[in-house]
Amino acid sequence: MQKLIEGIHQFQAKGFLPLQTLFEQLAKGQHPETLFITCSDSRIDPTLLTKAQPGDLFILRNAGNIVPPHGAGNGGEAATIEFAVAALGVKDIIICGHSHCGAMHGLLHPEQVASLPAVSSWLSHAEMTRRIMRENYGHLDGDRLLTATVEENVLVQIENLQTLPAVGSRLVRGDLHLHGWVYKIETGEVFAYDGANGQFVKLAEYHPQIETSVQRRTTHLI
């Protein structure tokens, strides 16, 4: 805790002043262009990863970067997404998974989270991911299986995202872009889902486009 308190003092003494004009503008309102949905894992930092400034990203975090489908619950995820899309008018939504995801490991090994009933219940929103892995990826194990699970879960959550009314209406208008990313912790690389060839590719090879459906790919690049 002391480290955090000292960090705040350093921010107020040195970090705030160069950005004071920006913060004064932000005090009057926010206009982020991107909703960034990612995992709660402490090893991923959306602003550090994207070099975003305050006010650039509207961020939603939870275990496993999960988006419950419409009608599946009354959690804050749907409200946060609706506010970002309908009130703030974001133009892009990124769902970003990451390597070595504990939530996805728990999804694959439910016995390991059996003593965590809230976690087990939450992971039920990724049941489609679990079923896809069980029925289609029996040839993988270990890290390769976990990597494929992280990737498939990003695609499943993009599908869930499209069931939300606020998102669906914007997709029909064609002014909202959906993107699936995976961050590799140990290398700092980001891979993006390319719907044209059904694969995750390095971000430098990614050509953003509106995805209205998700086609399953057969290879995993990370």
N, C-alpha and C positions, 0 to 999 in steps of 0.2 A: 504493500500500500504506500509506503514511504516513497518508493520509486515513482509512483504515479503522481503523488503530491509534488515532488520535486520537478517532475516533468511539466506540470501545470504552471509552476512558478517560472520555469524557463520559457514556456510558451508566452506567458504574459509579459515577460521582460524582453524577449528577443523575437519570438515567432509571430506575435500578433501585429506588431508595428508595420512590417512590410505589407501586410494584408489588411490594414485598417480600413482603407477606402473600400475594398471589396466587402468586408464585413458590414460596413455602414450601408452599403447598397443592399446586401442580403437581409439586413434588418427590416427592409421595406417589403420583402417578399422573395419567394424562390421561384426559379424557372428552370429546373433541371430538364435536360433533353433525354436522359436515359434512366430507366429503372434497372437496377442491378440486383438480381436475386442470387444469393450465394449461401454457402454453409456458414454456420456459426463458428466453425473451427478457427482457433486462434492463429493458425499458420497462413491464413489467406486474408489479405488486406486490400479491398477493392480500390481504395484511393492510391495506395502505394503501387499497386499493380498497373494501374492505368495513368498514373501521374495526374489524377484529376484534382481540380481546385475545389474548395468549399462551394457548394451550390451546383456542382456539375452532375452529381449522382444522387438519385433517390434510392436508398439502399434497404433491402429486405433480407434479413438473415434468419435462418433456422437450421436445425439439424438436418443435413442431407439436402439442402436447397430444394425443399419440397413445396409444391403448390397443390393443395387439395382441390379436386375438381368441384365445379359448381354444385352446391347443395350437400357437400360432404361434411360440412361443419361450419361453426360460427367463429372460427379463429380470426386472428388479426390479419392473416395473409390476404384474404379476399378483400378486406377493407383497405389495406395498404395498396394493393394493386389497383383497385377501383379508383382510389384517390389519385394515384400517380397518372392513370390513363385518362380518367374523365375530368378531373379537376385541374391537374397540372399540365395535362396534354403532352406527356412524354412521347417521343417519336420512336424510341427503341427500347426493347426489353431484352436484357441478357440474363440467361440462366447459366450460372457458372458453377460446375462441379470441380472437384479437385482430386489429385492422387492421394492415396492412403486415407480415404474418407472413413472415419469410424462409424458413421451412420450406415454407410453401405456395407461395411463389414458386419454390422449388427443385423442388417437385412438378410445377408447370406447365412448368418449363424444366429438365428433367433434365440437359441438356448443361452447365448452369452448376454442377452439383455432381458432374460426372463425375470430377473429380480428388479428390473426397472419398468414398472407397468406403464408409466406415462410415455417412456421412450417406445416401448413395444406398440402402444396404441398409436402413437404418432407415425411410426413406420408403416402402419397399415395403409397410409395414403400412397405408399410406394409398392403396394402389393402387385401391381401390374409389372413393375420392374422385377420383382422377385420371381413371378411366374415366367416372364420372358427368359430370365437366366436359367431357371430350372429346366425349361422345355427346349431351349435352343443352344445352350452353351455347356453341355455336359462334357465337352472335350477340353475345357479349360479348368485350371485350378490355380491356387495360390495368387500371386500378384497379377497374373494375366486375367484371372477371373474377376478380381476386384476392379481392375482397370476397365474391363468390359462392362461391369455393373455400373460404375460411375458414369460411363458414356451413355449407356442405355437409359439410366435414370434421368439424365439431362433431357433426352428425347421424350421420355414419358411425361416429364413435368412440363415440357413445351406443349404436349398434347392436352394436358390438364389445363394449362393456361388458356388455351383456346376455348374451353368450355365456359369461361367466365363471361357474362354478358357484356361488360364494359370493354373487354378485349375483343370479343367477337364482332361487336358493332364497328370498332375501329378497323379491324381487319377487312371487313366488307368495304369500308371506305377506301382502303388501300393506303392509309397514312400512318400505319404502325408496322414496325419491323421487329421480328422475333429472331433471337440469335442463341445458339447453344454453344457454350464454351467449356473447356476443361483446362484447369491450371495444374501444371506439373510442379510440385513444390520444390523438388530437388534440383531442377534445372532452370526454373523461372519461365519455362516455355508455356505458351497458351495455344491450345488447339481449338479450332472452330468447326462446327458441323457444316459441311458443304452439301446442301440438298441436291445439287446438280449431279454429284457422283456418289452420294450416300455414304460419305466418309467424314471423319474428323481429320482436318488438315492443319498444318502450321498456319498461324494467323497471317503470316506474310502471303500465303497462297489463297487466302479466303477472299471471296468477292461477295460482300453483304447483299442480301436480297430478302424480300418478304417471303417467308415460308408459310404456306397455308396448309401444308400437310407434311408429315414426316415419313420418309422412306427409310427403311432399315438398311444399314450397311453391313458388309460382311467382313471388313478388316478393321483392325484397331491399330492406330499409329503410335500410341504412347505406351 
